[in-house]
Every structure is written in structure tokens, then in C-alpha cells.
Amino acid sequence: MQDHLRQLIDRRAYSGRGSPRDFLFGVLGLGFFMLMWVIGTG
């Protein structure tokens, strides 16, 4: 999961200004990751 998130971040960094769709998927992925973290550590 962390590797997937890291790949998303790396892709955003390399692409510079990503498309709005890439940004949306990045935000949704980050939100999903945070939700899983809260459930897992709670």
C-alpha cells in the first residue's frame, strides 16, 4: 500500500502539473490511505 502511494506521489512529482483527473485520483488515494491507517491503528 505504501509503495503504491509512493508511486502516485512520484508520478505527480515527475509530471509537474498533472491533469485534474490525476489530481483527483491522488486526493482520493490519499484519503483512502488515511482511512485505512485510522482503521488499522484504531
N, C-alpha and C positions, 0 to 999 in steps of 0.2 A: 504493500500500500504506500509506504513512504517512497519507494523507488518510483512508483507511478506519479506521485505528487511532484517529486524532484524532476522527472522528465517533463511534466507540464510546465514547471517554472523555468526550466532550461529552454524549452521551446519558445516560451514567451520572451525570454531574455534575448535569444538569438534573432527572433523575428522582428525585434524592435517594436513598432506599432502593429500589434496584432489586429485581426479583424474583430468586429464586435461579437461575432459568434465565438471566436476563440476566447475572448474575454469572458463571455457569459459562461462557457464551459469551465473556464478556470475558476470563476467565482463559485459555481455550483460544486465543482470538485473539492474546493477548499472547504465549503460549508459541509459537504458530506463527510470529509475527513475529520473536521472538528466534531461533528455529531457522533461519529464512531468513537472518537477519542473520549468524549464525555461519557458515552455509554460504557466503554471499556474500563475506564478508570473510576467510574462512579460506583 
